[in-house]
Amino acid sequence: MKFIDVAKYFDNIEKTTKRLEMFDILSNLFKETPNENIDKIIYICQEQIKPPFESLKIDMAEKMLQKSIARATGVSLKKVIELYKNKGDLGLVAEELSKAQKSKLIQPDELTLIDVYDSFLKTAKSSGVGSVDIKISIIAGILGRAKPLEAKYICRFIIGKLRLGVGDPTLMDSLSKAKIGDRSLREKIEKAYNLCSDLGEVAKKLFIEDIESLEKFKITPGKPIRMALAERLSTPEEIIEKIGKCAVEGKYDGFRLQCHKIGKQVKIFSRNLEEISYMFPEIVHSIKKYIKSEKAIIEGEAIVYNEATEELMPFQVTMTRKRKYEIDKKSKELPLKLFIFDLLYINGKDYTEKPLRERIKLMEKNIELGNGLELAERIITENPEEVDRFFENVISRGLEGVLAKRLDAGYSAGGRNYDWIKLKRGYKGDLTDTIDVVIIGYIKGRGARAKFGIGALLAGVYDKKEDSFKSIARIGSGFSEEKWQELKSELDKISLKQKPARIESEIKPDVWVEPKYVIEVAADEITKSPMHTAGRTEKESGYALRFPRAKSFIRVDKKAEDATSVEEIKKMHKMQSDV
Ligand code: AMP
């Protein structure tokens, strides 16, 4: 496949503001891609080279890419920097310089998708001494052969600003359409994706093999399983009414970790499915030594724990363990304890479809406790009063609440349903629970803050069915002056000239941004409002947050699609009015 064809598809995606059109363009792209290369196209659309858990990044700073552009187009670095100042997009810089240069050539080279992908791969794999020069020259080589439109997308990909704005759900729908003409394969594709977190691999199975092979898809230790999530209810009575006798566990507030033991190796994955084993050497050590099986997958929440006082530390303290430097020192100063709450694979067997009841027994049998490994505190009950007592007890020890889990349910990879139900303080009436919103734009503002150029954020929630983001609030408080400034500079890096296809909003902010950053907000209540598009239908107006205020800065552990969903907002609104 010629890369120029891929670039033309990208150009069309960039131009459309309609989600359905984007879906058609993508499915045509997938149809045209040779089966054996479908994984590469998927990775590029996801702005990665391999699935995220392989942690393979191109790792080229803007300065390096500027040098590659200069070398490829025969102009000085100074000229590249000048043009960049003017255009603010290295893709456009490369496109323009390449136009000027290519007009001199009689017969430009034909780049293939593989040429481009391999150059990305080689660049990502070169590391250590001398790698800066190697990376610059590989990319200069490919840019030297690229047509202007190709150069634009190659450069944007390299610095992580491809900004096609397509989410995984749209990619899955488009794969289905490319294969059989409609979206009906989506569920099967998603199921396989949930088990391996590698959409490239799933697409390849579908296109090279067949639909049946998707159905037989199995988990593999070493590849993360997309994590199960919880629904919420507001009282113990509702929980017992919904799922009957259940396991009720403490809800720990730390890092969610999925730990894979594969022989002598241990891989730990974050909620975002990135491999972060290097951050937690004490947990790696304990799993290697105290889980008695060649291969195993367990899940738990890790929290900094004070052995002497038996105290769990607050989230802010645990967060300091997310770091790149001084890891050994910190692991001794602030050791983590892993509160294990699930076991998905052990002794060569996949237990994701077995009932929780059975998985609990396996956990109790196969994990040697102590040494930083603990089982999550748990009772089994069908009595709401007992749930309430347990709830009050864990709250008094600094936990966030409880999770009630259906005893006969398998593990819902990648799903949020009533197999797991969370109960936190504050679900009872007023909205003291926070909501995770995605920033979709900002308003420059008047008054005191106008001097920073940012007065309020326009924020949205995620509509899962449509794979789009819908507005729910303007947020103008909760940050310090420094934080507003920092936020503005981060948002300017992802600003867009026009509303992207996946955002739906009546309110037009001064600056649209790529839906990327999630922040936590508190509000007094969820109200109905004709201004916002979250939950809006032809007959009903949308939902809005009353007096929203930011409670956190950008949440690095959450992707835009992990924000609170429209469905959840609807349920929270109902809970409020039920009281
Ligand atoms: P939330 O992030 O509020 O949707 O709550 C779900 C999160 O609670 C999970 O993603 C875990 O990180 C965390 N958690 C804490 N304790 C447990 C537990 N016992 N079982 C499952 N998840 C837990």
Boltz pocket constraint, residues with backbone or C-beta under 6 A from the ligand:
constraints:
  - pocket:
      binder: B
      contacts: [[A, 228], [A, 229], [A, 230], [A, 249], [A, 250], [A, 251], [A, 252], [A, 253], [A, 254], [A, 255], [A, 256], [A, 301], [A, 341], [A, 376], [A, 403], [A, 422]]
      max_distance: 6.0
